Structures are given as C-alpha cells and as structure tokens.
C-alpha cells in the first residue's frame, strides 16, 4: 500500500511539472503571446498568431500528458483521507484532469474546448473544496485552512476577472494562470503532506492474553 500511495504522490508531482513545462515552453516559443492580451489556449490553437507547431505541441500535448499522468493521484486523495468527504474529492479531481486533457485534445475554436475548460476549472475548485472540508472534519485545521484559502484565491481570481467585463476578453491568461497555479500548489502540498498514521488496535479490545 505504501508503494502504491508513494507512486501516486509522485504521479501528482510529475503531472504538475509536465503541465508547467508545457505551458512555459509554449509561452517562450510563441512569437506573439502576451499574458495581458491572450488566453492560454491561444498557444494551442492552430492558425492563431500566438501559435506555432511547436507551441501547439507543447501546450496541447503537455495538457493531455499531464491529465493522463496525474490520474493515479486519486489514490492519494482516496487512501490518504480519514473522512468520506476527503475521499470523495478524488472524483472531482479525476474529472478536472479529464477536462485538462480535453483542453489539449480540443484546441480553442472547437466545440468541445470551452466545455472542457469549464470542466477543468470548476471541477478543480470542487475537488479542493471537498478535500478542505474533509481535512477539517478529520481535525487537521491548519491543513484545512491552507486548502480552503487556496480555494478562496481561485474563486476570487475568477470573480475579479468576471467583474471587470466579458469573461472571454483579451488577457484571459491572467485568471487562467492564477487558477492553474493554485491547483498545482494544492496538488504539490497534498503530495508532500505526510500520511496520517492511524492508531493501532488496542489488545484491550480482545481481552488479556492467557
């Protein structure tokens, strides 16, 4: 079991690194990308001025690979949680990764791109919220406070962006990067937190030895 959970933790970390390298590499390789003037998905949209064959490979391919590599991390959420709420977080987390892969499989401009992006961001918020609540119910208040604070930053960033005008406007990369950074931070923190040791069963429960 320890080997399984350890491998799942590593999968989460690797998924974050793959996504980060793909996005950063695409940004650096783009001839015209600007955080304040583009959406991240512009990097993976063939024909977009910010995109090239290199950026589409890095961005779209990186998201698909990260989504696939990160799925085993659900084991960490399921086995590492002490409450049902904590374990349930594995479900929206898996859904979020499917949305991530969908963003790469269906570049901007295709009918399924927006639904995939919404799935990624909404499911990631739900996963973090449920995990935070489960952590609080298990009595780990500091961990829960950190997780729920990250949720607040994630939701607050999108609220701030939506309050400023149309959501799909130039500069969408700003709240996208914030949301991606918060989600990645949560995965890395959860992967790094030690598993909670469960108390051994007392011999008193079975009576004294003869």
Residue pairs with C-beta under 8 A, 6 or more apart in sequence:
1 79
4 75
4 79
5 75
5 76
5 79
5 80
5 195
7 72
8 72
8 73
8 74
8 75
8 76
9 73
9 76
9 191
9 192
10 191
11 69
11 70
11 71
11 72
11 73
12 70
12 72
12 73
12 76
12 187
12 188
12 190
12 191
13 187
13 188
13 191
14 69
14 70
15 66
15 67
15 69
15 70
15 73
15 97
15 187
16 66
16 70
16 184
16 187
16 188
18 62
18 65
18 66
18 69
19 62
19 63
19 66
19 100
19 180
19 184
20 184
21 58
21 62
22 58
22 59
22 61
22 62
22 63
22 65
22 66
23 40
23 43
23 58
23 59
23 62
23 180
25 58
25 62
26 33
26 43
26 44
26 54
26 55
26 56
26 58
26 59
26 62
27 33
27 43
29 52
29 54
29 55
29 58
30 43
30 50
30 51
30 52
30 55
31 49
31 50
31 52
32 49
32 50
33 42
33 43
33 50
33 55
34 50
35 171
35 173
35 174
35 177
36 170
36 171
36 173
36 174
37 170
37 171
38 50
38 170
38 171
38 172
38 173
39 108
39 168
39 172
39 173
39 176
40 59
40 172
40 173
40 176
40 177
40 180
41 59
41 103
41 107
41 108
41 113
41 117
42 48
42 50
42 51
42 108
42 173
43 50
43 51
43 55
43 56
43 58
43 59
44 51
44 55
44 56
44 59
44 60
44 63
44 103
44 104
44 107
44 108
45 51
45 56
45 107
45 108
45 109
46 56
46 107
48 108
56 107
59 104
60 103
60 104
60 105
60 107
61 104
62 104
63 100
63 101
63 103
63 104
64 101
64 104
64 105
66 97
66 100
66 101
67 97
67 98
67 99
67 100
67 101
67 102
67 104
68 97
68 101
70 97
70 100
70 187
71 94
71 97
73 93
73 187
73 191
74 90
74 93
74 94
75 90
76 190
76 191
77 86
77 87
77 89
77 90
77 93
77 127
77 131
77 190
78 87
78 90
80 86
80 190
80 195
80 196
81 87
81 89
81 131
81 134
81 135
81 138
82 134
82 138
82 196
82 198
83 134
83 137
83 138
84 134
85 130
85 131
85 133
85 134
85 137
86 130
86 131
86 134
86 135
86 137
86 138
87 134
88 130
88 134
89 127
89 128
89 130
89 131
89 134
90 127
91 127
92 123
92 124
92 126
92 127
92 130
93 123
93 124
93 127
93 131
95 119
95 123
95 127
96 119
96 120
96 123
96 124
96 127
96 183
98 119
99 116
99 117
99 118
99 119
99 120
99 121
99 123
100 116
100 120
101 116
102 112
102 113
102 115
102 116
102 117
102 119
102 120
103 113
103 116
103 117
103 120
105 112
105 116
106 112
106 113
106 116
107 113
121 158
121 179
124 154
124 179
124 183
125 151
125 154
125 155
128 147
128 150
128 151
128 154
128 182
128 183
128 186
129 148
129 151
131 147
131 186
131 190
132 144
132 147
132 148
132 151
133 144
133 148
135 143
135 144
135 147
136 144
136 148
138 196
140 196
143 193
146 189
147 186
147 189
147 190
150 182
150 185
150 186
151 182
153 178
153 182
154 178
154 179
154 182
154 183
157 175
157 178
157 179
157 182
158 175
158 179
160 175
161 167
161 172
161 174
161 175
203 209
